[in-house]
Amino acid sequence: MTQPYKLKSEIEEFILSKKRENPKFSCRKLVSLIKEEFKVEISKSSINKIIKANSLSNRIGRPGIRQKTALSPLPRQEVPSLVIIKEPAAQEKSADNWVSPKEEPVFEAADFYSPARANPEFEKREIALEPEGIKSIEFRSTSEPSVLIESGGAIFLLMVDYKFGLTGLLAQKISICLPGLSEDALRVLIQLKVYKPLLKDEANILRMLGKEPAIKDFDSVYERLAKLPFNQLNADLISLGLPQNINEINDLYQKILICLNKKAQQSFFPSVYQFLDLSAMRDRFYSLAAKIERKDSMINVQFLYPLSFNAICDIVWQDDFKFAVSSINKERVFTPEGQLFKFEETLAAYQ
């Protein structure tokens, strides 16, 4: 919990400047930026008062994203009939638009934290909706300050996910079908499945995410996810830049991974890499080991030379790596908890 702190005029000006510069900045993100700039912690309520007093508050909801429709909770053994409001025709995308390397994806940056989360009455209703026999699954920050992860290069994909909020937006869309499970927990569960082809097991993925489960009862939730009515959620999936006709949950996880790869190629890598498939990107970048160190509001990441690295043959590869890391540092990517990622621009020896 942040300590009370009397706001100085320069901090107020900093808050207003950052909010005008990017109206999508949440109070949580501004807390992190203030801590980084002034070495003090300001409460979100204090920041919110300044924003409201200067008429800079965001409208409720996100532009271009439909509010959740009232879907019936998903029974444990059967799929209910759902009421879905069709997207306006002008917003629909063709099935092939998402694969173009030159086109920006449809999904946009997201604040993962709904204002309703701070409302105790809302939280009580969520608990009351939880089906009997299903345990709550929540994740907390890991107690490990430093970890070494094989195939940690998948963090390039994670940066795209954090920057544009794809899994966060997806969790928001489908959480109404899974009462009793928070959007934050659902996002982590989806990430566990999306990154598994690269990091092999849940333990590696959780170490990369900096998470550990408070209660590990994944199977029952994954069974409920597998029963999602994809035919009725199709419009929501398309609005996130995913292809049409996703019929089952494993196909959804695979399409998310491919979508993140495309956006990583466009956002962080030299243009020539936009034409490589996922397997080629895995062999060159995503299979790199990574050392991740967490310190307060900063997460330092250092990649390691692959065991087969040849400095003579791979000099171009090394330059492209530096380009990608530099691009990420310029983007200033934050976790949903407000921690800033900082990447080393040179590779270290593998030990």
N, C-alpha and C positions, 0 to 999 in steps of 0.2 A: 504494500500500500504506500502510495506517495505521501511525503510529509508536507504539511502546510508551508507555503512559501509566498512571501509578499512579492507580487509581480512588479518588476521594474519596468520603466517606460520602454527600454530597449527590447525587453522580452515581449511586451505587448505589440510593439512595432514588428518584431520578428514573426509573431503569430499571424498578424494581419497580412504581412508581406507574403508569407508562405501560402496562406489561404487564398489570397488573390491570384497568386502565381499558379496554383493548382487547386481549384475549388473541390476536387474529389478527396483531398487530404482529410482523413478522419482525425478526431481528437486523439485517438491512440497513437497515430503516426506522428502527430505534432508533439506529443509527450516525448517520443524518441528523439525527434529532431532537436528539441529544446535541451534535452539531457546531453546530446552530443555537442551542441554549440556552446551552452552556458554551464555545463556540469552541475545542473540542478534538476530536481524533479518537480514538475507542476501537475496538479490533479487535472483529470479530464474535465471535471465540472467547472474549474476556473477558466480553462481554455474555452469551453463551450459558452460561458457567460460573455467573454470578450467577442466571440464570433457572432453571437446573437445580438449583442449591443451594436455591432457594426453592420448588421443586416447581411451577414455572409453565410448564414446557415444554408445547408443543402436542402433541396426539396426531398420529401420522403420518397424512397424508391430510387431506381437507377434509370437513366435515360436509355431507351431502346430495349428495356427488359420488362416483360409483363409481370404484373403482380401475380403471386401464386393463386391459382384457382383452388376452390374448395374441393379437394379430393377426399374421398372416404378413406379412413385408415385401412390398410391392407390386412385382411384376416390371415391367420397363420396357415390355413389350409386351402383358401380359395381366393381368386382375384375378383375384386368388386367392380361394378360399373363406375366409371369415372366421368366427370363432366369437364371437358377441356374446351376452353375458348380458343377458336382458331386465330392464328396470327393474321394481321392485315396482309393482303396480297403483296403490298409494296415491300414488306420486310422479308419475304421468303427468298431463299437462295436455292439455286439449282444444285443437283446432286454432285456435280463435278467442280463447283467453284472452290471447294476447300483444298483441292490438291494443287492448285496453281502456285508455283513458288514465288510469283511476283505479287500475289493478291494478299492483302491483310486479312487475317481471320476475323470472323464475325464477333467472337467473344471479346470483351473489353475488361479493363482493370476493375477490380472489385474490392470493396471493403467487406471483409469476411464477417464482421461483427454487426449483427442486426441491433438497432436501438432497443428492440423488445427484450434483448438478452439482459438488460439491466433492470428489468421490471420483475420483481419477485412474484407478482400474480401470474405473469406469463410462465415463469419457471414452474410454479405449482401446477398449472394446467398441463404442462408438458409431462410432469411426473405422473399426474393422474391418468394421462392417456396411454402410459406404457402398458403393453399387453402383459397379462399375468404370466409369470414363468420366464420372462425375458429380462435378463440383467442389463443394467445400464453399462455402457462402455464409454469411458472417458480416458483421455490421455493427458499426462502431465509432462513437463519438461524433464529431460533426462538429468540424472545426477552426475553423469560422466562429463567432466570439463573438456576432455580431449579423446578423440577416437581415430582409428585408422581403418579405412573402408576400401576393400577391393571393389573394383568397378565403380569407384566413387565419382568417375567422370559423368555419371548419370545426373550429377548435380547441375550440369548445364541445362538439362531438361527441367529440373526442379526450379531453376531460376525463371524460366519461361512461365511455368505454372504459377509461381508467386507473383510475377510481374503482371500477368493477364488474368489470373484467378480462375482458370478453367475448372479445376476440380472443386474449387470453392463455389463457383456458380452452379455447377452440376449438383453438388450436395444441396444447395439451396432449392433447386428445382424439384428434387425427388424426396426431400426430407418429409414433405407432407404425407407421403405414402408410408413413412416409417416413424410413427409417433413414439415418443419416449427416447429417441436418439437425437442428440444435438447435431447441428450442422457441422460443427468443428470436428466432432468424433467421426461423423460420416465421411468428411473430407479425408481424414487420415486413413480410414478403412479403404476408400477408393484408391488412394495413393499406394497402399500396400499391394493391391492387385495390379495397378498400372505399371509399377516399377519392378515387379517380380521377375519379368524376363531378363532384366539387366543385372539386378542385384541378388537374384536367386532365392533369398529367404527373407522372412519378415524381420529378423533381427538386424540384418544389414540395412534394410530400408528404414527401420525405426531409428537406427544410429544416425543415418543421413538426415532424417527429419528432426533429430534431437528430441524424440518422444519415447515414452514408455507407458504401457497400458496400466491404468489404475485397476481395472478388472479385465482379465483376458477371457472373453467369452465370444470370440469372433464368429464361430460357426453358425450360431443361430441367426445372427444378423446377415451373414452372407447368404443363408438360405432365403431370407426375406428379400434380399436384393435380387436374387435370381428369379423371383416371382414378379418383378416389376412389369406392369402392362406396357411394354414398349410401343405397341401399336397406338396407344393413346398418348404416349409421351413423345411421339415422333417430332411434333412441331417444336417442343422445348429443346430437343437434342439438336435439331437443325439450327435453331437460333444461337446455339453455342459454337457453330462452325463445324459440327460433326456431320458425317454423311447421312443420307437417308437410309431407311430400311434396316436399322439395327434391330435384330430380333431376339437377341439373347445377351446376357450380361457379360460373358467372356469376350464377345465381339465388341461390346462397348469399351471394355478396358483396352483392347488392342487398338481400337480407333483413336482413343484418347492419346495413347503413346505415340502413334504415328502423327497425330495433329500437333503434339508438343514438339516432336522432332522437326517437323516442317517449320514451325515458328522459331525454334532455336537456330536453324540454319539461316533464316531470314534476319534474325535479330542480332546474332553474335558472331557468326562466322563469315569469312570471305565469300564473295558471291559464287565462286566455283563450287562451294559445298552445298549449294541449294539443289544440286542435281544428284547428290548421293542418296542411296536408300538407307534405311535404318540400320541394316547390317553393316554397311560400310562405315557409317558414323560410329557404330559401336566398336568396330575394330580399331578405329583411329583415335577416338576421343572418349567415348563413354566407358571404355574398359580401363581407363587410367585409375590407379589407386589415388586416394585422397586422404589427407590428414586434416581433420576438422577440429578446431579449438574454439570453445565458447567462452567469452569473457564479457560479462554484463550485457550491454546492448550491442556488442559486436561479435560477429562470427568470422574467424579467420580461416581461410581454406588454402591449403597448399597441395598441389598435385605432384605426383612422383613419376620419374621416368619409368616407362615399361621395361620389363626385364630384358626384352630383345632390342632395346633402343640402340641405334647405330647413328652416332653424331654426324658422320659423313653423308650417309644415305638419307637421313631424315632431317636435314637442316631446314628444308622448306616446311616440313611438318611442324617443326619447333616454332618457326616464325608465325605460322597460322595459329598455333596454340596461344602464343603471346597476343595475337590480334583478338582472339576470342575472349581471353581473360580481361584484356584491357576494355573491351566493349562492355562486359558485364560490370566492371568497376564504374564505368561512366554512367551506366543506367541506375546505379544505387538501388539495388533490389533489397527489399525488406521482407522478413517473414511475417505471417499474419499476427505474430505476437509483438512486432515492432523491432526486431533485431536486424541490424544491417550486416550484409555479407561483404567481406573484403577478401579479394583473391590475390595470391602471390603471382607476380607476372613471370617468374622463372620456375622451372621444374627443379625439384630436389632429387637427390639420389634415393633409390629404393633401398630400404633397410629392413 
